[in-house]
Amino acid sequence: MSRICAICGKKPSAGRSIKRRGMAKKKGGVGRKITGISRRSFRPNLQKVRALINGTVKRIRVCAKCLKAGKVRKPLSRQKKSSSLRALTE
């Protein structure tokens, strides 16, 4: 499965991680120096969720932003049979 949100299509994006050393000028140093730049990826916060899609329940990967915004319709939770109902049916 790919790391893509099923609702908004958010996917990983690339960026850089910058390593610095030294003391800042305003703290009395000679300035911060860049000692290394490496590639990194920003991944979306994906969650596996059971959702109602066209009347059927499916498990999809959705980003947390879509979940908070209410773009996903969750199915009704199944209710367990109580012990009194089981006794009547048997």
Secondary structure as the mmCIF struct_conf table of DSSP 4:
data_model
#
loop_
_struct_conf.conf_type_id
_struct_conf.id
_struct_conf.beg_label_comp_id
_struct_conf.beg_label_asym_id
_struct_conf.beg_label_seq_id
_struct_conf.end_label_comp_id
_struct_conf.end_label_asym_id
_struct_conf.end_label_seq_id
BEND BEND1 ARG A 3 ARG A 3
TURN_TY1_P TURN_TY1_P1 ALA A 6 CYS A 8
STRN STRN1 SER A 13 ARG A 21
BEND BEND2 GLY A 22 GLY A 22
HELX_RH_3T_P HELX_RH_3T_P1 LYS A 25 LYS A 27
TURN_TY1_P TURN_TY1_P2 GLY A 28 GLY A 28
BEND BEND3 GLY A 29 VAL A 30
STRN STRN2 LYS A 33 PHE A 42
STRN STRN3 LEU A 46 ILE A 53
TURN_TY1_P TURN_TY1_P3 ASN A 54 GLY A 55
STRN STRN4 THR A 56 CYS A 63
HELX_RH_AL_P HELX_RH_AL_P1 ALA A 64 ALA A 69
TURN_TY1_P TURN_TY1_P4 GLY A 70 GLY A 70
BEND BEND4 VAL A 72 VAL A 72
HELX_LH_PP_P HELX_LH_PP_P1 LYS A 74 SER A 82
HELX_RH_AL_P HELX_RH_AL_P2 SER A 83 THR A 89
#
